[in-house]
Amino acid sequence: MKFSIITATYNSEKTIKDALNSVASQTYKNIEHIIIDGASTDNTLSVINENSGKISKIISEPDKGIYDALNKGIKNASGDIIVFLHADDIYADNTVIEKAATLFSEKKTDSIFGDLQYVSKDDTNKIIRYWKSGEFTFSKLKKGWMPPHPTFFVRKEIYDKYGLFDTNFRIAADYDIILRFLGKYKISTAYLHEVMIKMRIGGESNKSIKNIFKKMKEDLKALKQNNLGSIHTVFLKNISKIPQLFKKYAN
């Protein structure tokens, strides 16, 4: 089974090398790594080209935002499984893709997901917040549950069948696609009971109070669009994050 790992970059010179090394160090070898760069104006492309030995494809051109870039990556992917690794993220260890492949094979599933740790920008060993997904049930979606999107590995045929990211969303297209796949179309999924991704803190949706409210508004739109909830669901989704601040490691 071939994994297509898509990394969207824009002025990511400070972190992109870590992401590239994280992919290159994976023990599972049937991987293509696709870089979609939004015409960076810093040294991002120089860093990418200096570390291009394990990269299958590099596309650098203006885009209409992160979800447009990810869609471009999916369209250029030739693998069986679509995976996203953001430019400031890394894999928790070098066996993540290998374990994912095993789970896909054992469960014969359309998708998998796992846990995520938010880490310090300057020290990826310093854990700020632990997002433990827990097992999926359909009823959880209406209570605001979602897996961390970077851990949501999905077969390419699902994107071909049910569509790509809705670029009408600026912040919540990842939530929309999870609701669409798991809720509306009820694809199968399986939980990998461990941390898959380390994400540096400081994501777009949490940069400001304004963005937090914008995210909530888009979350509500995604819920209504997929007929899966209401403002009550958005409230539950947000308060469910509070325990993550007090949890640093798996039990």
QUIUR-V979419 format. One record per residue. N is the residue number from 1. SS is DSSP state (H for helix, E for strand, C for the rest). PHI is phi in degrees with one decimal (999 if undefined). OMEGA is omega in whole degrees, 0 to 359 (999 if undefined). Layout:
N_SS_PHI_OMEGA + N_SS_PHI_OMEGA
//
This chain:
1_C_999_183 + 2_C_-100.8_178 + 3_E_-103.9_173 + 4_E_-101.7_179 + 5_E_-98.2_184 + 6_E_-109.4_178 + 7_E_-121.6_175 + 8_E_-93.4_182 + 9_E_-127.7_168 + 10_C_-158.6_182 + 11_C_49.4_186 + 12_C_-112.5_187 + 13_C_-59.2_184 + 14_C_-76.8_187 + 15_C_-123.4_189 + 16_H_-63.1_180 + 17_H_-62.6_178 + 18_H_-61.5_179 + 19_H_-64.4_180 + 20_H_-61.9_180 + 21_H_-65.4_180 + 22_H_-64.7_177 + 23_H_-71.0_183 + 24_H_-62.4_183 + 25_C_-87.8_181 + 26_C_-64.4_181 + 27_C_-71.7_177 + 28_C_-77.2_191 + 29_C_-105.7_182 + 30_C_-84.4_185 + 31_E_-130.0_164 + 32_E_-115.8_180 + 33_E_-109.4_183 + 34_E_-110.4_178 + 35_E_-104.5_175 + 36_E_-114.1_183 + 37_E_-102.3_183 + 38_C_-89.0_181 + 39_C_62.2_181 + 40_C_-58.6_180 + 41_C_-107.5_177 + 42_C_-101.4_183 + 43_C_-95.1_182 + 44_H_-53.5_183 + 45_H_-65.9_177 + 46_H_-63.5_178 + 47_H_-62.9_179 + 48_H_-60.7_182 + 49_H_-66.6_178 + 50_H_-72.4_182 + 51_C_-124.4_189 + 52_H_-91.0_185 + 53_H_-58.1_183 + 54_H_-105.0_182 + 55_C_-92.9_182 + 56_C_-86.8_184 + 57_E_-153.2_176 + 58_E_-125.0_175 + 59_E_-122.9_179 + 60_E_-128.0_180 + 61_C_-166.2_179 + 62_C_-58.6_176 + 63_C_-134.5_183 + 64_C_-104.6_179 + 65_C_119.6_186 + 66_H_-59.2_184 + 67_H_-73.6_173 + 68_H_-63.0_178 + 69_H_-64.3_180 + 70_H_-65.3_176 + 71_H_-61.0_178 + 72_H_-62.2_178 + 73_H_-63.9_179 + 74_H_-61.3_181 + 75_H_-64.6_180 + 76_C_-94.4_184 + 77_C_-82.6_178 + 78_C_-116.3_183 + 79_C_-82.8_177 + 80_C_-82.8_185 + 81_E_-120.4_178 + 82_E_-98.2_182 + 83_E_-133.2_176 + 84_E_-116.3_172 + 85_C_-124.1_182 + 86_C_-69.1_188 + 87_C_-64.1_179 + 88_C_-109.3_178 + 89_E_-109.2_173 + 90_E_-140.5_174 + 91_E_-76.0_183 + 92_C_-63.8_175 + 93_C_-158.7_187 + 94_C_-86.6_179 + 95_C_-113.7_184 + 96_H_-59.5_182 + 97_H_-67.6_177 + 98_H_-61.1_179 + 99_H_-66.9_177 + 100_H_-63.2_179 + 101_H_-62.0_179 + 102_H_-62.3_181 + 103_H_-66.1_176 + 104_H_-58.1_182 + 105_H_-68.7_183 + 106_H_-69.6_185 + 107_H_-91.8_183 + 108_C_50.8_189 + 109_C_-104.5_178 + 110_C_-78.8_186 + 111_E_-156.6_172 + 112_E_-139.1_175 + 113_E_-154.3_180 + 114_E_-152.7_182 + 115_E_-101.9_182 + 116_E_-140.5_173 + 117_E_-113.7_169 + 118_E_-82.1_184 + 119_E_-127.0_179 + 120_C_-62.7_177 + 121_C_-58.5_187 + 122_C_-96.8_183 + 123_C_-144.4_185 + 124_C_-72.0_174 + 125_C_-88.8_180 + 126_C_-93.0_185 + 127_E_-87.4_181 + 128_E_-98.8_187 + 129_E_-155.5_182 + 130_E_-118.0_180 + 131_E_-99.9_178 + 132_C_-92.2_187 + 133_C_-71.0_189 + 134_C_77.7_181 + 135_C_-63.4_178 + 136_C_-85.0_164 + 137_C_-137.8_182 + 138_H_-59.1_182 + 139_H_-62.8_180 + 140_H_-66.0_181 + 141_H_-60.9_180 + 142_C_-78.2_176 + 143_C_-107.4_176 + 144_C_88.8_181 + 145_C_-71.6_167 + 146_C_-155.8_174 + 147_C_-82.7_174 + 148_C_-61.5_187 + 149_H_-57.4_179 + 150_H_-62.8_178 + 151_H_-94.0_185 + 152_C_-89.0_181 + 153_E_-95.4_189 + 154_E_-132.0_177 + 155_E_-62.8_182 + 156_H_-60.5_181 + 157_H_-62.4_177 + 158_H_-69.1_175 + 159_H_-62.9_179 + 160_H_-62.3_184 + 161_H_-84.9_189 + 162_H_-113.4_172 + 163_C_101.6_182 + 164_C_-96.1_178 + 165_C_-66.5_177 + 166_C_-82.6_185 + 167_C_-77.1_170 + 168_C_-69.5_173 + 169_C_-86.4_178 + 170_C_-98.0_184 + 171_C_-125.1_192 + 172_C_-109.6_179 + 173_H_-65.9_177 + 174_H_-69.1_176 + 175_H_-64.8_179 + 176_H_-59.5_184 + 177_H_-72.3_175 + 178_H_-66.5_177 + 179_H_-62.7_181 + 180_H_-65.2_184 + 181_H_-72.5_185 + 182_H_-80.6_185 + 183_H_-94.8_184 + 184_H_-69.3_185 + 185_C_-102.5_172 + 186_C_53.7_174 + 187_C_-67.5_179 + 188_C_-81.2_180 + 189_E_-149.6_179 + 190_E_-144.0_185 + 191_E_-101.4_172 + 192_E_-90.8_190 + 193_E_-78.6_177 + 194_E_-166.8_179 + 195_E_-71.7_179 + 196_E_-103.3_188 + 197_E_-129.1_167 + 198_E_-109.5_183 + 199_E_-112.8_175 + 200_E_-67.0_180 + 201_C_-68.2_177 + 202_C_109.4_179 + 203_C_-67.2_184 + 204_H_-57.5_187 + 205_H_-70.5_183 + 206_H_-115.0_184 + 207_C_-69.7_184 + 208_C_-154.6_175 + 209_H_-60.2_179 + 210_H_-58.6_180 + 211_H_-68.7_178 + 212_H_-62.7_179 + 213_H_-69.8_175 + 214_H_-63.3_178 + 215_H_-62.9_179 + 216_H_-62.0_179 + 217_H_-63.8_179 + 218_H_-71.2_176 + 219_H_-58.8_180 + 220_H_-63.5_177 + 221_H_-61.1_180 + 222_H_-64.8_178 + 223_H_-62.0_181 + 224_H_-67.9_181 + 225_H_-63.4_180 + 226_C_-103.6_177 + 227_C_54.9_187 + 228_C_-128.3_179 + 229_C_167.9_187 + 230_C_-143.8_178 + 231_H_-60.4_176 + 232_H_-62.1_178 + 233_H_-64.7_178 + 234_H_-62.1_178 + 235_H_-60.6_180 + 236_H_-63.6_180 + 237_H_-60.6_183 + 238_H_-75.5_181 + 239_H_-72.5_179 + 240_C_-66.5_181 + 241_C_-79.1_186 + 242_H_-59.0_179 + 243_H_-60.7_180 + 244_H_-62.6_182 + 245_H_-70.8_183 + 246_H_-105.7_182 + 247_C_-117.4_183 + 248_C_-113.1_184 + 249_C_-137.1_176 + 250_C_-68.6_177 + 251_C_-74.3_999
//
